[in-house]
Amino acid sequence: MGEANLKTIDLETWSRRSHYEHFRNVASPHFSLCVQVNVTPLMEVMKPAGVSVHNAALYAIMRAANETLAFRTRFIDDMVVEHGAVHASTTVMLDGPDDERFGFCNIEYTKDFAKFNTNCEREISKAKTNSGLVDDVARQSNWIYLSCLPWLSFTQMTNALDGPDDCIPRIVWGKITKTHGSWFMPVSVEVHHALIDGVHVAQFYQNIEKALADVAAFLG
């Protein structure tokens, strides 16, 4: 999961240069949104087929992030780069009696759902045995940081950030609930405005629903 297929963006010709330069230098450059995403295919097709709800939700989020170009864009000092793919660094609860701690779990993204699900099962099983919090990807930029809060259906979320130079997107999803015959899951994103605008976040949310619909159609 190294930083392969890295493309440097030419700031002189980049259409977002003025937006990048503006938000790159503000004191608080991050913004967040939380949207109730329709996950009815997940609950009514994929779950009954025996698919892990957690793994399927993570897959849809990561596929959406990879299919939304802005979510694969990072800056390193004064250079802006585009990754060919970004991967999941998520949290899992640690094994142990009455253990309420979490650990980090790094999962390679692939568009093939079956392979991604296998990656999830392997890496989550390994991460659950960790003795504490170990960050193996802190100095790499080809990641998305994620968490799942299955106990809560929330409407707002903020994350710990490493200052105004932290451009790694944070994504958190929560408890799935049924309303008026459809299932909805809160998905919060927190991103750096120098690289990502509202239109890109909207594309990301649309891509989540599309990813779920695609997998459900395949299973159906």
C-alpha positions as CSV (number, residue, x, y, z in Angstrom):
1,M,0.0,0.0,0.0
2,G,2.8,2.4,-0.8
3,E,2.3,5.7,-2.4
4,A,2.5,4.4,-6.0
5,N,0.9,6.2,-9.1
6,L,1.6,9.6,-7.6
7,K,0.9,12.5,-9.9
8,T,2.1,16.1,-9.3
9,I,-0.5,18.8,-10.1
10,D,0.9,21.8,-12.1
11,L,-0.3,24.7,-10.0
12,E,0.3,27.1,-12.9
13,T,-2.5,25.5,-14.9
14,W,-4.7,24.0,-12.1
15,S,-8.2,25.4,-12.3
16,R,-8.5,25.4,-8.5
17,R,-5.3,27.3,-7.9
18,S,-7.0,30.5,-6.5
19,H,-9.2,28.4,-4.2
20,Y,-6.2,26.3,-3.1
21,E,-4.1,29.4,-2.3
22,H,-6.9,31.1,-0.5
23,F,-7.8,28.3,1.9
24,R,-4.3,27.0,2.3
25,N,-3.4,30.1,4.3
26,V,-6.5,30.5,6.6
27,A,-6.2,29.6,10.3
28,S,-9.1,27.1,10.3
29,P,-9.2,25.6,6.8
30,H,-11.4,22.5,7.5
31,F,-15.1,22.1,7.1
32,S,-17.4,19.2,7.9
33,L,-20.8,17.9,6.8
34,C,-23.0,15.0,8.0
35,V,-25.6,13.5,5.7
36,Q,-28.1,10.7,6.2
37,V,-27.2,8.3,3.3
38,N,-29.8,6.0,1.9
39,V,-28.4,2.4,2.5
40,T,-31.6,0.4,1.8
41,P,-29.7,-1.9,-0.7
42,L,-27.3,-2.7,2.1
43,M,-29.9,-3.7,4.6
44,E,-32.5,-5.3,2.3
45,V,-30.2,-7.1,-0.3
46,M,-26.6,-7.4,1.0
47,K,-27.2,-8.1,4.7
48,P,-29.8,-10.9,3.9
49,A,-27.2,-12.4,1.6
50,G,-24.8,-12.7,4.5
51,V,-22.6,-9.7,3.7
52,S,-21.0,-7.9,6.7
53,V,-22.8,-4.6,7.1
54,H,-19.6,-3.0,8.5
55,N,-17.4,-4.2,5.6
56,A,-20.0,-3.3,3.0
57,A,-20.4,0.2,4.4
58,L,-16.6,0.7,4.5
59,Y,-16.4,-0.6,0.9
60,A,-19.0,1.8,-0.3
61,I,-17.4,4.8,1.5
62,M,-13.9,3.9,0.2
63,R,-15.1,3.3,-3.4
64,A,-16.9,6.7,-3.2
65,A,-13.7,8.3,-2.0
66,N,-11.6,6.8,-4.7
67,E,-14.1,7.7,-7.4
68,T,-14.2,11.3,-6.2
69,L,-10.9,12.8,-7.5
70,A,-10.7,15.6,-4.8
71,F,-10.6,12.9,-2.1
72,R,-7.4,11.5,-3.6
73,T,-5.7,14.9,-3.7
74,R,-3.2,16.0,-1.1
75,F,-0.6,18.7,-0.5
76,I,2.9,18.1,0.7
77,D,4.5,21.4,1.7
78,D,3.9,23.6,-1.4
79,M,3.3,20.7,-3.8
80,V,-0.2,19.3,-4.6
81,V,-0.4,15.7,-5.6
82,E,-3.0,13.2,-6.8
83,H,-2.9,9.6,-5.7
84,G,-3.9,6.8,-8.0
85,A,-5.7,5.2,-5.1
86,V,-6.3,5.9,-1.4
87,H,-6.8,3.2,1.3
88,A,-8.7,2.8,4.6
89,S,-7.1,3.5,8.0
90,T,-10.0,2.8,10.2
91,T,-10.7,2.0,13.9
92,V,-11.7,-1.3,15.4
93,M,-12.5,-2.3,18.9
94,L,-9.8,-4.4,20.6
95,D,-10.5,-7.9,21.9
96,G,-10.4,-8.5,25.6
97,P,-12.8,-8.7,28.6
98,D,-14.5,-5.3,29.1
99,D,-12.1,-3.7,26.7
100,E,-13.4,-0.4,25.5
101,R,-10.3,0.6,23.6
102,F,-9.9,0.9,19.9
103,G,-6.9,0.2,17.6
104,F,-6.0,1.3,14.1
105,C,-6.6,-1.1,11.2
106,N,-5.1,-0.5,7.7
107,I,-7.0,-2.0,4.8
108,E,-6.0,-1.9,1.2
109,Y,-8.7,-0.7,-1.2
110,T,-9.7,-2.5,-4.3
111,K,-12.8,-2.0,-6.4
112,D,-13.5,-5.8,-6.4
113,F,-15.8,-6.1,-3.4
114,A,-15.0,-9.8,-2.7
115,K,-11.3,-9.0,-2.5
116,F,-11.9,-5.9,-0.4
117,N,-14.1,-7.9,2.0
118,T,-11.3,-10.5,2.3
119,N,-8.8,-7.7,3.1
120,C,-11.2,-6.4,5.7
121,E,-11.7,-9.7,7.5
122,R,-7.9,-10.4,7.5
123,E,-6.8,-7.0,8.7
124,I,-9.6,-6.5,11.3
125,S,-8.8,-9.9,12.8
126,K,-5.2,-8.9,13.2
127,A,-5.9,-5.4,14.5
128,K,-8.2,-6.7,17.2
129,T,-5.3,-8.4,18.9
130,N,-3.2,-5.2,19.2
131,S,-2.1,-4.3,22.7
132,G,-2.6,-0.6,22.2
133,L,-2.8,2.3,19.7
134,V,-0.1,2.0,17.0
135,D,-0.1,4.4,14.0
136,D,1.8,2.9,11.1
137,V,0.7,5.4,8.4
138,A,1.2,8.7,10.1
139,R,3.7,10.0,7.5
140,Q,1.9,8.7,4.4
141,S,-0.7,10.6,2.6
142,N,-2.5,7.9,0.5
143,W,-5.0,7.2,3.3
144,I,-8.5,8.1,4.4
145,Y,-9.0,8.1,8.2
146,L,-12.3,6.5,9.2
147,S,-14.3,5.4,12.3
148,C,-17.6,3.6,12.8
149,L,-19.9,4.6,15.7
150,P,-22.6,1.9,15.4
151,W,-24.2,2.9,18.7
152,L,-25.2,6.4,17.6
153,S,-27.3,8.0,14.8
154,F,-25.6,11.4,14.9
155,T,-26.1,14.7,13.0
156,Q,-22.8,16.3,13.5
157,M,-19.2,15.1,14.1
158,T,-15.7,16.7,14.5
159,N,-12.4,14.9,14.6
160,A,-8.9,15.3,16.1
161,L,-6.8,17.1,13.5
162,D,-3.1,17.8,13.4
163,G,-3.4,21.5,12.7
164,P,-4.0,23.5,9.4
165,D,-1.6,21.4,7.4
166,D,-3.6,18.2,8.0
167,C,-5.2,17.4,4.7
168,I,-6.2,13.7,5.2
169,P,-10.1,13.4,5.0
170,R,-11.8,12.1,8.1
171,I,-15.0,10.0,7.6
172,V,-17.2,8.6,10.3
173,W,-20.4,6.6,9.9
174,G,-22.9,5.6,12.5
175,K,-26.0,3.6,13.4
176,I,-28.4,2.6,10.6
177,T,-32.1,3.4,11.2
178,K,-35.3,2.9,9.3
179,T,-37.5,5.9,8.4
180,H,-40.6,5.8,6.2
181,G,-39.7,2.4,4.8
182,S,-36.1,3.2,3.9
183,W,-32.8,2.7,5.8
184,F,-30.4,5.6,6.5
185,M,-26.9,5.8,7.8
186,P,-25.2,9.0,9.0
187,V,-21.9,9.7,7.2
188,S,-19.8,12.6,8.4
189,V,-16.9,14.0,6.4
190,E,-14.3,16.5,7.6
191,V,-12.0,17.8,4.8
192,H,-9.5,20.5,4.0
193,H,-11.1,23.3,2.0
194,A,-7.8,24.0,0.1
195,L,-8.4,20.7,-1.8
196,I,-12.1,19.9,-1.4
197,D,-15.2,22.0,-2.0
198,G,-18.9,21.4,-1.3
199,V,-19.5,20.1,-4.8
200,H,-16.9,17.4,-4.3
201,V,-18.5,16.3,-1.0
202,A,-21.9,16.1,-2.8
203,Q,-20.3,13.9,-5.4
204,F,-18.8,11.7,-2.7
205,Y,-22.2,11.1,-1.1
206,Q,-23.8,10.3,-4.4
207,N,-21.0,7.8,-5.1
208,I,-21.7,6.0,-1.8
209,E,-25.3,5.3,-2.8
210,K,-24.2,4.3,-6.3
211,A,-21.6,1.8,-4.9
212,L,-24.2,0.1,-2.7
213,A,-26.7,-0.1,-5.6
214,D,-24.0,-1.6,-7.8
215,V,-23.0,-4.3,-5.3
216,A,-26.7,-5.1,-4.5
217,A,-27.5,-5.5,-8.2
218,F,-24.6,-7.9,-8.6
219,L,-25.7,-10.0,-5.6
220,G,-29.3,-9.8,-6.7
